Amino acid sequence: MQFLYSTTARAAIITATTDRGDRRAVMAMPTELEAQDSPVREPAIRVRNAATAYCKGASGIIDTFTPAARIEKLRALVVLDLSDPAQQLQAAGQAEQQAIDAAWARMLTVPPANPTTAALRQQDRDTFASLSVGDKAAWIMNADVDRLDAIIEAGQERASVPAEIWGQAEERYAKLNFVRSTGLSADYARKPSAHDPLATGVDEDAVERAADEALRRHRARNEIVDGVKQALQGLTTMVALVCDLNVNAAFDLLTAPQKVEA
């Protein structure tokens, strides 16, 4: 078994390859997981360091023991070096995913209707239902938050639109609803200037930029979670290769290890 360590701008990478070169496993720890503002920074660093230490320890075991004798030692070393760091990263990733899901649910929460808005929403739904799929997509991209209330409240099935268009509806609604629910417009009053000395009201462009930034941060959080998944999947395949296990058994060894002797 050969181990190759490399670093790129995007990830720290460990590649494990059998001596015959017929099987290979790659673990990559995305650089963004270790950024100063990353919610998983500490466990990500710990997993990367532990994976490096494990591979070096595994090399010593492989060089010292026969194939029959080395397997249990390699598996025991997983528990000693990798299981706790892997479980910490897993827990951090799960916590971040739950926080993301909760934040997205809040952004898509439709305010309760009163008798007046309930009637208006039904009118909007009736209008929407009469449109072609293409016209529905255009309606969504031009509707204000109050009209989108009607469609998001109804749900994708009743809206009768493909997943791609529904995703656009959720994205637009999340942005507009974020502005409404946070009172963001109040923070961006237009200011008089030489260009417009009598400017009043809301700087809608600034509000939209702020809302877009909020969505960008949300997407960045999703990228963090995707990176955690990638790192843990890579670690699992590497353990499977080194320890002669299938990926399910390797994952169990990492996340629910039994007591073993080194």
C-alpha positions in Angstrom: 0.0 0.0 0.0 1.4 3.4 -1.1 0.2 6.7 0.3 0.7 10.0 -1.5 0.1 13.4 0.1 -0.6 16.5 -1.9 -2.1 19.9 -1.4 -3.9 22.1 -4.0 -5.6 25.5 -3.6 -8.9 23.6 -3.2 -8.0 20.7 -0.9 -5.5 18.6 1.1 -5.4 15.2 -0.6 -4.3 11.7 0.5 -4.3 9.0 -2.1 -4.0 5.4 -1.1 -3.0 2.9 -3.8 -2.4 -0.8 -3.6 1.1 -2.1 -4.4 -0.2 -3.6 -7.7 -1.8 -0.3 -8.6 -5.1 -1.9 -9.3 -7.2 -0.1 -6.6 -7.1 3.4 -5.3 -8.9 5.6 -2.8 -8.8 9.3 -2.5 -9.6 11.4 0.6 -9.8 15.2 0.0 -10.3 17.7 2.7 -11.7 20.9 1.0 -9.8 24.0 2.0 -13.0 25.9 2.7 -13.7 23.6 5.6 -10.7 24.9 7.4 -11.3 28.6 6.7 -11.3 30.9 9.8 -15.1 31.5 9.6 -15.9 27.8 8.8 -18.4 26.3 11.3 -16.5 23.0 11.0 -13.0 24.3 11.1 -11.7 22.6 14.2 -13.1 19.1 13.5 -12.0 19.4 9.8 -8.4 20.2 10.8 -8.5 17.3 13.3 -9.6 14.8 10.7 -7.0 15.9 8.2 -4.2 15.6 10.8 -5.6 12.2 12.1 -5.9 10.9 8.5 -2.2 11.8 7.9 -1.2 10.2 11.2 -3.2 7.1 10.4 -1.7 6.6 7.0 1.8 6.9 8.4 1.0 4.4 11.1 -0.6 2.1 8.6 2.6 2.2 6.5 4.6 1.0 9.5 2.2 -1.8 10.1 2.2 -2.9 6.5 6.0 -2.8 6.4 6.3 -4.8 9.6 3.6 -7.5 9.6 2.5 -10.2 7.2 -0.8 -9.7 5.3 -2.6 -12.1 7.6 -1.4 -10.3 10.8 -1.7 -6.7 9.7 -5.5 -6.5 9.0 -6.7 -6.4 12.7 -3.9 -4.0 13.6 -4.9 -1.7 10.7 -8.6 -1.8 11.8 -7.6 -1.2 15.4 -5.6 1.8 14.4 -8.7 3.3 12.7 -10.5 3.3 16.1 -7.5 4.7 17.8 -6.7 7.5 15.3 -9.7 8.2 13.2 -13.0 7.3 14.8 -13.3 10.1 17.3 -12.2 12.9 14.8 -14.5 11.4 12.2 -17.5 11.4 14.5 -16.8 15.0 15.6 -16.7 16.1 12.0 -19.9 14.1 11.3 -21.7 15.8 14.2 -20.5 19.2 13.2 -21.8 18.6 9.6 -25.1 17.3 10.9 -25.5 20.4 13.2 -24.7 22.7 10.3 -27.2 20.9 8.0 -29.9 21.2 10.6 -29.2 24.9 11.0 -29.3 25.4 7.2 -32.6 23.5 6.9 -34.1 25.6 9.8 -32.9 28.9 8.2 -34.3 27.9 4.8 -37.6 26.9 6.3 -37.9 30.3 8.0 -37.2 32.0 4.7 -40.0 30.0 3.0 -42.5 30.5 5.8 -45.6 32.2 4.5 -47.3 34.6 6.9 -50.8 33.6 8.1 -53.6 35.0 5.9 -56.4 37.2 7.1 -59.8 37.2 5.4 -58.6 39.9 2.9 -55.3 38.4 2.0 -56.8 34.9 1.9 -59.1 36.0 -0.9 -56.4 37.8 -2.7 -54.1 34.7 -2.5 -56.9 32.6 -4.0 -57.3 35.0 -6.9 -53.6 34.8 -7.5 -53.7 31.0 -7.4 -56.6 31.0 -9.9 -54.7 33.3 -12.2 -51.6 31.2 -11.9 -53.4 28.0 -12.6 -54.7 29.3 -15.9 -51.2 30.0 -17.3 -49.0 27.8 -19.4 -45.8 26.4 -17.8 -43.7 29.1 -19.6 -46.0 31.9 -18.5 -46.0 30.5 -15.0 -42.2 30.8 -15.0 -42.4 34.5 -16.1 -45.2 35.2 -13.6 -43.0 33.9 -10.8 -40.0 36.0 -11.8 -42.1 39.2 -11.9 -44.4 38.6 -8.9 -43.9 40.6 -5.7 -43.7 38.8 -2.3 -47.4 39.1 -1.6 -48.4 37.3 -4.8 -45.7 34.7 -4.3 -47.3 34.0 -0.8 -50.1 32.4 -2.7 -48.0 30.0 -4.7 -45.6 29.0 -2.0 -48.5 28.5 0.4 -50.1 26.1 -2.1 -46.9 24.1 -2.7 -45.4 22.6 -5.8 -48.0 19.9 -6.5 -50.9 22.4 -6.6 -48.8 24.9 -8.5 -48.2 22.2 -11.2 -44.8 23.3 -12.2 -41.6 21.3 -12.8 -38.9 21.1 -10.1 -36.7 23.6 -11.9 -39.3 26.3 -12.0 -40.4 25.5 -8.4 -36.8 26.0 -7.3 -36.8 29.4 -9.0 -40.0 30.3 -7.2 -38.5 29.3 -3.8 -35.2 31.2 -4.5 -37.1 34.4 -5.4 -39.6 34.0 -2.5 -36.8 33.4 0.0 -35.1 36.6 -1.1 -38.2 38.7 -1.1 -39.5 37.2 2.1 -36.1 37.8 3.8 -36.4 41.5 3.0 -40.0 41.6 4.4 -39.4 39.6 7.5 -36.2 41.4 8.5 -37.4 44.9 7.7 -34.3 45.2 5.5 -35.7 48.1 3.5 -35.6 50.4 6.6 -31.8 50.1 6.6 -31.4 51.3 3.0 -33.0 54.7 2.7 -32.1 56.7 -0.3 -29.8 59.6 0.5 -29.7 63.0 -1.2 -26.7 63.4 -3.4 -25.4 65.8 -6.1 -27.0 63.5 -8.6 -30.4 63.6 -6.8 -30.5 66.2 -4.1 -34.1 65.5 -3.3 -33.8 61.7 -3.0 -36.2 60.0 -0.6 -37.6 56.5 -0.1 -35.9 53.1 -0.2 -32.8 52.3 -2.2 -34.2 49.2 -3.8 -31.0 48.3 -5.6 -29.1 48.3 -2.2 -31.9 46.2 -0.6 -31.7 43.7 -3.4 -27.9 43.5 -3.1 -28.2 42.9 0.6 -30.8 40.2 0.1 -28.6 38.5 -2.6 -25.7 38.5 -0.2 -27.9 36.7 2.4 -28.7 34.0 -0.2 -25.1 33.8 -1.2 -24.1 33.1 2.4 -26.9 30.5 2.6 -25.5 28.7 -0.5 -22.0 28.9 1.0 -23.2 27.1 4.1 -24.5 24.4 1.8 -21.1 24.1 0.2 -19.6 23.5 3.6 -22.0 20.6 4.2 -21.2 19.2 0.8 -17.5 19.4 1.7 -18.0 17.5 4.9 -19.8 14.8 3.1 -17.0 14.6 0.5 -14.4 14.4 3.2 -16.1 11.7 5.2 -16.9 9.7 2.0 -13.3 9.8 0.9 -12.1 8.8 4.4 -14.5 5.9 4.4 -13.3 4.6 1.0 -9.7 4.9 2.1 -10.3 3.0 5.3 -12.2 0.3 3.2 -9.2 -0.1 1.0 -6.5 -0.1 3.7 -8.5 -2.4 6.0 -9.9 -4.7 3.3 -13.5 -3.9 4.2 -16.6 -2.9 2.2 -17.6 0.7 2.5 -20.5 0.0 4.8 -18.3 -1.9 7.3 -15.6 0.9 7.0 -18.2 3.5 7.7 -19.4 1.6 10.8 -15.8 1.2 12.0 -15.4 5.0 11.7 -18.7 6.1 13.2 -19.7 3.2 15.5 -16.5 1.4 16.4 -16.3 -1.6 18.7 -13.7 -2.0 21.3 -10.6 -3.5 19.7 -7.0 -4.1 20.8 -4.3 -2.3 18.8 
